[in-house]
Amino acid sequence: MHNVRMLLLASLSMAAASSAPAAVLVPVPSVPNSTLTTVFAINDKDVIAGSYIGSSDGIEHSFFGPLGNYTSFDVGTGGSEARGINNKGLIAGYSNSQNGNTATEPAFERKQDGTIVNVTMSGQQLYGQAQGIAAKGTKFAGTRWDSVDHEAVAFVGRAGMWRRDPRISYEHQASTAGAINSSGVVVGSYFQPPTHGFIGSGNHITSVDYPSSDNQGTTLEGINDGGLVVGQWLDSNGNTHSFLLDPSTDTFTDILVSGASNVYAWSINAHGAVAVSSDTGSYIWCVRKKECPSGGADTAAPAHTIRR
């Protein structure tokens, strides 16, 4: 599987840190006849979307549905990933995912009736990744390959078409967009080495970095309609960690999975349920049990919070 994740470095001092009650993890049941199931998205109805590797063919396939009750589909050749799903079941993603080359990955939307629509820019196929899609409407965010400047560029689309590139005022060499909410607030990352997360709308973009002296890179991957954000950061040992960010209080809460060295938070719904993959499996993570789909168990590790 190919994931566009850029690395970044930032050092922020921590004003306060505290431990909260244990969070909740709901294991995501594997797709039948698969060797690896990865969850990338969850909507407000607790319908998830992601991809899996078929045990018989080794191909990456897309899937969606309530936990354990999935519908599988394929787009094009070379594997595909379902990266975002909204409340009406509209899915955003990309094909040729196993090639690992952003420049040759056709972005797509899957309509509720199963019709696949190629994402276009100026009437031509857009290559890159269509990713997080707003809970309401047809707005989505993603990353396109600029074949002229040979770089990844964050973009916002609607109804299967590129609409604009977010104006990132910070000097940068490349950028990605992970998600957009119904109000048009976009999250993503930009690279000037290193990579930093960003959040904003229109021309008002704010840089975000996880507050640790060991931080080697931060990306923002998901945002809900309440403004809560999830993202990832890389440590000096090359391990990926994830967090929940409340921009209104500038508070980070670590997303922990017991026994996992690498944790990837991708999407957050209106209830605060987070789609998480790790090297021990895929989960839905929540601060409180009532926010999660049924079937969760308290994690052994507490949720660690940081205020900048």
KADA-V420700 format. One line per field, one symbol per residue. ss: DSSP state (H for helix, E for strand, - for the rest). psi: psi as a letter, one per 30 degrees, with the letter a starting at -180 (. if undefined). burial: + if it has 9 or more other C-alpha atoms within 8 Angstrom, else -. A space follows every 10 residues. Layout:
ss: ???
psi: ???
burial: ???
This chain:
ss: ---------- -----EEEEE EEEEEEE--- ---EEEEEEE EE-----EEE EEEE-----E EEEEEE--EE EEE------E EEEEE----- EEEEE-HHH- -HHH-EEEEE -----EEE-E E--EE-EEEE EEE-----EE EEEEEE---- EEEEEEEE-- EEEE------ ---EEEEEEE -----EEEEE E---EEEEEE E--EEEEE-- ------EEEE EEE----EEE EEEE-----E EEEEEE---- EEEEE----- --EEEEEE-- ---EEEEE-- EEEEEE--HH H-----EEEE EEEEEEE-
psi: lkkjklklkk kkkkekklkl lkakkjkjkk kkhlfkkkkf lkafggkllb llkkfffgkk llllllkfil kkllkalgll kjfkkafggk kkallhffeg jefgjkklkj lfgfkkkkkl jhflkkkbkk ckkkekagkl laklkjfefh lkkklklkhg kkelkkjjfk klflllkelk affgkklblk kjkaklllka lbgikkkkkk ikfgkgkkkk flklffgkkl allklfggkk lllkkjffgh kkkkjkjkfk fkkjkelkaf fgkkkkllgg aklkkkekef flllglkkle klkkkkk.
burial: -----+++++ ++-+--+--- -+++++++-- +--+--++++ ++++-+++++ ++++-----+ ++++++++-+ ----+--+++ +++++++--+ ++++++++++ -+++++++++ +----+++++ +---++++++ +++++--+++ ++++++---- ++++++++-+ +++--+---- -+-+++++++ ++--++++++ ++-+++++++ +-+-+--+++ ++--++++++ +++++-++++ +++++---++ +++++++--+ +++++++--+ -+++++++++ -+++++++-- +++++++-+- +++--+--+- ++++++++
